[in-house]
Amino acid sequence: MAAPPPNDRPPRFPRWGAWALPVGGLWGTVIGVGLGFLLGNAMIGGAIGAGLGIGVGLALFAAAIVIASDDL
């Protein structure tokens, strides 16, 4: 029995795109708190880091949407 051609598989959303927002927010917060602790204010560093991490996560999520829609 022959295997079905690879084009018969349903398209899948990239796993890295699904994890981009939570991981970006988490690592942004951790890195921001660390830098804020070194520079004098961990709370402000954590808030700025979380914002930057979520922003990067959104950009990666958008890239994953573009890649997933290309497979249709």
QUISUL-V822605 format. One record per residue. N is the residue number from 0. RES is the residue in one letter. PHI is phi in whole degrees, -180 to 180 (* if undefined). OMEGA is omega as a letter, one per 30 degrees, with the letter a starting at -180 (* if undefined). D_CENTER is the distance of its C-alpha to the mean C-alpha in whole Angstrom. Layout:
n & res & phi & omega & d_center
N & RES & PHI & OMEGA & D_CENTER
N & RES & PHI & OMEGA & D_CENTER
//
This chain:
n & res & phi & omega & d_center
0 & M & * & a & 40
1 & A & -82 & l & 38
2 & A & -74 & l & 34
3 & P & -67 & l & 33
4 & P & -62 & a & 31
5 & P & -64 & a & 28
6 & N & -75 & a & 27
7 & D & -84 & l & 28
8 & R & -77 & l & 25
9 & P & -70 & l & 23
10 & P & -67 & a & 20
11 & R & -120 & l & 16
12 & F & -78 & a & 13
13 & P & -61 & a & 11
14 & R & -64 & l & 10
15 & W & -65 & l & 6
16 & G & -73 & l & 6
17 & A & -70 & a & 7
18 & W & -93 & a & 5
19 & A & -63 & a & 1
20 & L & -68 & a & 4
21 & P & -66 & a & 7
22 & V & -70 & l & 6
23 & G & -62 & l & 5
24 & G & -65 & a & 8
25 & L & -67 & a & 10
26 & W & -68 & l & 10
27 & G & -62 & l & 11
28 & T & -66 & a & 14
29 & V & -62 & a & 15
30 & I & -67 & l & 15
31 & G & -63 & l & 17
32 & V & -65 & l & 19
33 & G & -62 & l & 20
34 & L & -69 & l & 21
35 & G & -64 & l & 22
36 & F & -64 & l & 25
37 & L & -70 & a & 26
38 & L & -96 & l & 27
39 & G & 125 & a & 28
40 & N & -144 & a & 26
41 & A & -71 & a & 23
42 & M & -67 & l & 23
43 & I & -67 & l & 22
44 & G & -61 & l & 20
45 & G & -66 & l & 18
46 & A & -66 & l & 18
47 & I & -66 & l & 17
48 & G & -63 & l & 14
49 & A & -65 & l & 12
50 & G & -62 & l & 13
51 & L & -67 & l & 11
52 & G & -64 & l & 8
53 & I & -69 & l & 8
54 & G & -62 & l & 9
55 & V & -66 & l & 7
56 & G & -61 & l & 4
57 & L & -65 & l & 6
58 & A & -64 & l & 8
59 & L & -68 & l & 5
60 & F & -64 & l & 6
61 & A & -64 & l & 9
62 & A & -64 & l & 10
63 & A & -66 & l & 9
64 & I & -65 & l & 12
65 & V & -63 & a & 14
66 & I & -66 & a & 14
67 & A & -67 & a & 15
68 & S & -75 & l & 17
69 & D & -70 & a & 19
70 & D & -78 & a & 20
71 & L & -72 & * & 22
//
